[in-house]
Amino acid sequence: MNTRALCFAGVFRLIAMVGLLFVATSFTSVSNAAQGCGFGYHQSIYGGCILNHPGPGARPAPYHPGCWRNAWGQLRCYR
């Protein structure tokens, strides 16, 4: 076997593994969205827990009763 072929295979494997790791981390949540307040609530800037509600730029989310999409396209629900 050629030495360059082995080197190319190693580099290709490294790139593939890093790419798979990037894809896996981009599809998983890395933070707790409820921020310790429970489902349907979030933490206010003063530290208390408040009920989720649609903000500016929110639009209805079809097929998701009680939910909306915020200005960034993220699905949010009352509960």
CORNOR-V52004 format. One record per residue. N is the residue number from 1. RES is the residue in one small letter. PSI is psi in radians with two decimals (999 if undefined). OMEGA is omega in whole degrees, 0 to 359 (999 if undefined). NEAR is the number of other C-alpha atoms within 8 Angstrom. Layout:
# CORNOR-V52004
n:N res:RES psi:PSI omega:OMEGA near:NEAR
n:N res:RES psi:PSI omega:OMEGA near:NEAR
This chain:
# CORNOR-V52004
n:1 res:m psi:2.67 omega:182 near:4
n:2 res:n psi:2.45 omega:179 near:5
n:3 res:t psi:-0.64 omega:179 near:6
n:4 res:r psi:-0.62 omega:179 near:6
n:5 res:a psi:-0.70 omega:178 near:8
n:6 res:l psi:-0.69 omega:179 near:9
n:7 res:c psi:-0.76 omega:179 near:8
n:8 res:f psi:-0.71 omega:179 near:8
n:9 res:a psi:-0.68 omega:179 near:8
n:10 res:g psi:-0.76 omega:179 near:8
n:11 res:v psi:-0.74 omega:179 near:8
n:12 res:f psi:-0.74 omega:179 near:8
n:13 res:r psi:-0.73 omega:179 near:8
n:14 res:l psi:-0.80 omega:179 near:8
n:15 res:i psi:-0.72 omega:180 near:8
n:16 res:a psi:-0.74 omega:181 near:8
n:17 res:m psi:-0.73 omega:178 near:8
n:18 res:v psi:-0.71 omega:177 near:8
n:19 res:g psi:-0.76 omega:178 near:8
n:20 res:l psi:-0.67 omega:177 near:8
n:21 res:l psi:-0.73 omega:178 near:8
n:22 res:f psi:-0.78 omega:179 near:8
n:23 res:v psi:-0.76 omega:181 near:8
n:24 res:a psi:-0.73 omega:181 near:8
n:25 res:t psi:-0.45 omega:179 near:9
n:26 res:s psi:-0.37 omega:180 near:7
n:27 res:f psi:-0.08 omega:179 near:6
n:28 res:t psi:2.65 omega:179 near:6
n:29 res:s psi:2.33 omega:180 near:7
n:30 res:v psi:0.00 omega:178 near:5
n:31 res:s psi:2.79 omega:179 near:4
n:32 res:n psi:1.90 omega:185 near:7
n:33 res:a psi:-0.60 omega:181 near:5
n:34 res:a psi:-0.23 omega:176 near:11
n:35 res:q psi:0.62 omega:179 near:8
n:36 res:g psi:0.10 omega:182 near:7
n:37 res:c psi:-0.25 omega:182 near:9
n:38 res:g psi:2.88 omega:183 near:8
n:39 res:f psi:2.31 omega:179 near:6
n:40 res:g psi:-0.05 omega:180 near:10
n:41 res:y psi:2.81 omega:173 near:13
n:42 res:h psi:2.88 omega:183 near:14
n:43 res:q psi:2.34 omega:177 near:13
n:44 res:s psi:3.02 omega:180 near:8
n:45 res:i psi:-0.27 omega:179 near:5
n:46 res:y psi:0.01 omega:177 near:5
n:47 res:g psi:-0.18 omega:179 near:6
n:48 res:g psi:2.90 omega:179 near:7
n:49 res:c psi:2.25 omega:179 near:9
n:50 res:i psi:2.68 omega:180 near:8
n:51 res:l psi:2.45 omega:176 near:8
n:52 res:n psi:2.50 omega:176 near:10
n:53 res:h psi:2.67 omega:180 near:6
n:54 res:p psi:2.38 omega:178 near:7
n:55 res:g psi:-2.95 omega:178 near:6
n:56 res:p psi:2.44 omega:180 near:6
n:57 res:g psi:0.06 omega:180 near:6
n:58 res:a psi:2.56 omega:177 near:10
n:59 res:r psi:2.68 omega:182 near:8
n:60 res:p psi:2.60 omega:177 near:7
n:61 res:a psi:1.83 omega:180 near:10
n:62 res:p psi:2.58 omega:179 near:5
n:63 res:y psi:0.16 omega:177 near:4
n:64 res:h psi:1.52 omega:181 near:7
n:65 res:p psi:2.38 omega:180 near:6
n:66 res:g psi:0.25 omega:182 near:7
n:67 res:c psi:2.87 omega:178 near:11
n:68 res:w psi:2.91 omega:173 near:13
n:69 res:r psi:2.28 omega:181 near:13
n:70 res:n psi:-3.04 omega:184 near:14
n:71 res:a psi:-0.41 omega:180 near:9
n:72 res:w psi:0.09 omega:178 near:5
n:73 res:g psi:0.14 omega:180 near:6
n:74 res:q psi:2.41 omega:180 near:7
n:75 res:l psi:2.21 omega:178 near:9
n:76 res:r psi:2.57 omega:182 near:9
n:77 res:c psi:2.70 omega:175 near:10
n:78 res:y psi:-0.82 omega:180 near:10
n:79 res:r psi:999 omega:999 near:6
